[in-house]
Amino acid sequence: MVSKLSSEEVLNFLVIVSLILITARILGEICRKYKQSTVIGEILAGVILGPSLFGLFFPQQFHEIFLSQPRAYAAFDGLANMGIILLMFIAGFEVDLKQIRKHGKQAASISLMGLIFPFVLGFATIWFFHDRIFALPSSNKAIPAMFFGTALSITALSVIAKILMDMEMLRSRLGNLILTAAMINDFIGWILFSIIIQMMRTGKEGGSSFSSVEMVLLYTFILLTAGRWIVDKIFLVANKFLSAGAMMTLAVCLCLLSAVFTEYIGVRSIFGAFLMGVVIGDSKYFSERLQQILHQFVVNIIAPLFFASIGLRVNFVANFNFEIVAIILLIACLAKIIGSGLGSRMSGLSKNESYVIAFGMNSRGSQEIVLGALALQAKIIDEPVFVGLIVMTVVTIVMAGPLMKYYLEKENAEKAAAELKVAVITTDDHPAAGYT
Amino acid sequence: MISKLSSEEVLGFLIIVSLILITARVLGEIFHKFKQPAVIGEILAGIILGPTLLGTISPDLFHKIFTSQNGVPYKAFDGLAQLGIILLMFIAGFEVDLKQIRKQGKKAASISFMGLVFPFALGFITVWFFYDAIFSKPADTDLVIPAMFFGTALSITALSVIAKILLDLNMLRSRIGNLVLTAAMIDDFVGWILFSIIIQMMGKSEGSFGSIAMVLGFTVFILTIGRWMVDKLLLIANKFLSIGGLITLAVCLCMLSAVFTEYLGVRGIFGAFLMGVAIGDSKYFPERLQTILHQFVVNIIAPLFFASIGLRVNFVANFNLEVVLIILLIACLAKLIGAGVGSRMSGMSKNESYAVAFGMNARGSQEIVLGTLALQAKIIDEPIFVGLVIMTIVTILIAGPLMKYYIDKHERSIKTPDSSAPVNIINDQINTLTVN
């Protein structure tokens, strides 16, 4: 017989889900009210309900709710895992391959500089100052160094898209550029990370790590070429025969299959889900409306459970180490702002525009935290470093919006002044539509 | 520390979810194609993947997928399936239209009352007197509970299936369609209250009367004060929250209500259903949001639950022709006579009464949920459960064609003398429009 949940376990499971969902969404909604990313509130919910606060003040209730029925929490964890898989899936929708091809060159310079610089700086920091940041010494410094480099170089596509949306510049030239650069960034960052996961897993088992890395790259390549074509054809056919609901299920099934496959070859499932999201989002036969339905349900109901579960894992108060947090924050901001800023200048943008892009690219997001959670689970990093990463993420998100606005207005002011001079000579048909 | 799922468990969990979702939806779609409710295909998926087929043909594979690793991955899946049925009952609650019940109340009440009392009495009597013919093990001291369960199981009509059949027959907005729907609503509603009382009765023998009072009290509360409060809450929420925020609010309320009823000892689905009625009644919860919830739940989560039914029981080993036939016979006889007589009493023609009776005869997901709960609570054993599932499938299959047959017959008989029929239909349409 298959083993079911008992009635008590179901009750406990429902209590956990309700409690976390309600807290996470209320705090998320509050953050949204203040034009912040809801992710911040959702993580905060976990911190409040987890060992940091609730567990500290009400250890007995905490134990009763989260620990007394381990199966119930395991069921919740399964749900949270589904949440992040589906979230990465719909994040893949946002990647616009055509856009990447079009804005390719400029965006590539921004994103490449914004990748290499943080990666090298992060790698070097760990390589030389490993013992300062990590509590326990390590024999193999390459993996944590690579992780750190990757963690610093990833830009959060979804957060940036959100910030640009709030600033009403998603469709402007700068907005497009930032988004495209972030996409490339994200994409390479995930491939890097899946390679790291591979390296450390095979390092443990002594298998051939190289072939697995190849597998990942091969899968990515196949999915983005032949896979894209096949999926497009599948949806073309499905569109004729299936109802809207069935189309949605088809998409989710493909996502799950891809997730299972990548999890099976040793990379985390979210990577496969993300790739499949890119591919499906690219097909014109998967309508906007279906994307919306998936988006609404995932973003509002399931994904918050995952972000709250992050806070549940770690005691943020006990593991708060000011030195580590400050170091991570400093390196992260410096590396990204210099890297992306230089990249923007190189692609021919003005100084103020470069600042706008740099601060935009500097904001980390859910991806950063997923990465950290996986690394923590895989024991690449320890709790204080994880807390540092999360604090860094929150700070970079909070400062991105206001600073981008500041430099954008400065740029516009300077441009207006310059235009005034031009307008004296020529008639008023200067193409500045993107900024009105 | 909180017990998380390990990487292997996550993989196992994902494989289970993918496998079941894909099979269930493919079969569901096939049934959909042949104008049958998808539920049948979804249950079939569980039978194929469960001990009935896969477990018999390839026990190794079955064990590897569903019962290895201490059954933890399956428990995580079961949590998801539970959430699926809770959310499904929640959106089923949306379909209940309290205004409609009040308006068509009298006629519908006669149909639904006769359609309730007759099957209940017949079911009760059958078990009371022929207990040993149906149940394999000798009766406990108490025959009342299985007798009551049986009566209830026979008297419940499946609102969602009927709505679906009427939709397929293009008569959802006709007079008969409306009447059948309203009668089914009342039926459903009373049936669930009855069932929660049974669950109560068998749960704790002492103080069970207080608990029944609690259930009834909670029902009355939600439908009066609760309804008003929910309406006001949604009115306020509509001003301040985004679409996503509203969806979450609804799901949170559903979860809270489910947790509360589960805590009282009634199953969580009852609370979810009641909250669905209350929220569906509020005009501040727009149709669009209902659709988003509906699509996601019906297409992604709910199929997992129905497939999990087939996973539990070996349908071949527990197939007892005698039991199946008895259940099928009594179920159809009781409901057809009851609902038919009720329709005649409310002044319908003979053929119309037949149409209504066969419509009311269709059981559905609710029936199966009830059976599952009873099986879990050990009120019934596996052969009876199998009988109930088969009875459900058969009644659904015969409903559509027979209704169509009698409607056509009725229309042919009134065509010659009565030319005012179209006017009636138009009037009805106006009525429904004004109601909506």
HADDOCK unambig.tbl for C-alpha pairs under 7 A between the chains (distance, minus, plus):
assign (segid A and resid 1 and name CA) (segid B and resid 312 and name CA) 6.84 0.50 0.50
assign (segid A and resid 2 and name CA) (segid B and resid 66 and name CA) 6.42 0.50 0.50
assign (segid A and resid 2 and name CA) (segid B and resid 67 and name CA) 5.80 0.50 0.50
assign (segid A and resid 2 and name CA) (segid B and resid 312 and name CA) 6.63 0.50 0.50
assign (segid A and resid 3 and name CA) (segid B and resid 71 and name CA) 5.82 0.50 0.50
assign (segid A and resid 3 and name CA) (segid B and resid 74 and name CA) 6.87 0.50 0.50
assign (segid A and resid 3 and name CA) (segid B and resid 75 and name CA) 6.59 0.50 0.50
assign (segid A and resid 4 and name CA) (segid B and resid 75 and name CA) 5.74 0.50 0.50
assign (segid A and resid 4 and name CA) (segid B and resid 78 and name CA) 6.34 0.50 0.50
assign (segid A and resid 5 and name CA) (segid B and resid 75 and name CA) 5.88 0.50 0.50
assign (segid A and resid 5 and name CA) (segid B and resid 78 and name CA) 6.58 0.50 0.50
assign (segid A and resid 10 and name CA) (segid B and resid 79 and name CA) 6.99 0.50 0.50
assign (segid A and resid 11 and name CA) (segid B and resid 259 and name CA) 6.59 0.50 0.50
assign (segid A and resid 11 and name CA) (segid B and resid 262 and name CA) 6.39 0.50 0.50
assign (segid A and resid 14 and name CA) (segid B and resid 259 and name CA) 6.16 0.50 0.50
assign (segid A and resid 15 and name CA) (segid B and resid 259 and name CA) 6.31 0.50 0.50
assign (segid A and resid 18 and name CA) (segid B and resid 252 and name CA) 6.41 0.50 0.50
assign (segid A and resid 18 and name CA) (segid B and resid 255 and name CA) 5.78 0.50 0.50
assign (segid A and resid 18 and name CA) (segid B and resid 256 and name CA) 6.55 0.50 0.50
assign (segid A and resid 22 and name CA) (segid B and resid 252 and name CA) 6.19 0.50 0.50
assign (segid A and resid 66 and name CA) (segid B and resid 2 and name CA) 6.80 0.50 0.50
assign (segid A and resid 67 and name CA) (segid B and resid 2 and name CA) 6.14 0.50 0.50
assign (segid A and resid 70 and name CA) (segid B and resid 3 and name CA) 6.03 0.50 0.50
assign (segid A and resid 73 and name CA) (segid B and resid 3 and name CA) 6.79 0.50 0.50
assign (segid A and resid 74 and name CA) (segid B and resid 3 and name CA) 6.52 0.50 0.50
assign (segid A and resid 74 and name CA) (segid B and resid 4 and name CA) 5.79 0.50 0.50
assign (segid A and resid 74 and name CA) (segid B and resid 5 and name CA) 5.91 0.50 0.50
assign (segid A and resid 74 and name CA) (segid B and resid 76 and name CA) 6.03 0.50 0.50
assign (segid A and resid 75 and name CA) (segid B and resid 75 and name CA) 6.21 0.50 0.50
assign (segid A and resid 75 and name CA) (segid B and resid 76 and name CA) 3.69 0.50 0.50
assign (segid A and resid 75 and name CA) (segid B and resid 77 and name CA) 6.92 0.50 0.50
assign (segid A and resid 75 and name CA) (segid B and resid 79 and name CA) 5.26 0.50 0.50
assign (segid A and resid 77 and name CA) (segid B and resid 4 and name CA) 6.33 0.50 0.50
assign (segid A and resid 77 and name CA) (segid B and resid 5 and name CA) 6.57 0.50 0.50
assign (segid A and resid 78 and name CA) (segid B and resid 10 and name CA) 6.94 0.50 0.50
assign (segid A and resid 78 and name CA) (segid B and resid 76 and name CA) 5.40 0.50 0.50
assign (segid A and resid 79 and name CA) (segid B and resid 80 and name CA) 6.54 0.50 0.50
assign (segid A and resid 245 and name CA) (segid B and resid 295 and name CA) 5.89 0.50 0.50
assign (segid A and resid 245 and name CA) (segid B and resid 299 and name CA) 5.75 0.50 0.50
assign (segid A and resid 246 and name CA) (segid B and resid 299 and name CA) 6.81 0.50 0.50
assign (segid A and resid 249 and name CA) (segid B and resid 299 and name CA) 5.99 0.50 0.50
assign (segid A and resid 249 and name CA) (segid B and resid 300 and name CA) 6.11 0.50 0.50
assign (segid A and resid 253 and name CA) (segid B and resid 18 and name CA) 6.40 0.50 0.50
assign (segid A and resid 253 and name CA) (segid B and resid 22 and name CA) 6.21 0.50 0.50
assign (segid A and resid 256 and name CA) (segid B and resid 18 and name CA) 5.81 0.50 0.50
assign (segid A and resid 257 and name CA) (segid B and resid 18 and name CA) 6.54 0.50 0.50
assign (segid A and resid 260 and name CA) (segid B and resid 11 and name CA) 6.61 0.50 0.50
assign (segid A and resid 260 and name CA) (segid B and resid 14 and name CA) 6.21 0.50 0.50
assign (segid A and resid 260 and name CA) (segid B and resid 15 and name CA) 6.35 0.50 0.50
assign (segid A and resid 263 and name CA) (segid B and resid 11 and name CA) 6.47 0.50 0.50
assign (segid A and resid 293 and name CA) (segid B and resid 292 and name CA) 5.36 0.50 0.50
assign (segid A and resid 296 and name CA) (segid B and resid 244 and name CA) 5.93 0.50 0.50
assign (segid A and resid 300 and name CA) (segid B and resid 244 and name CA) 5.62 0.50 0.50
assign (segid A and resid 300 and name CA) (segid B and resid 248 and name CA) 5.98 0.50 0.50
assign (segid A and resid 301 and name CA) (segid B and resid 248 and name CA) 6.11 0.50 0.50
assign (segid A and resid 313 and name CA) (segid B and resid 2 and name CA) 6.84 0.50 0.50
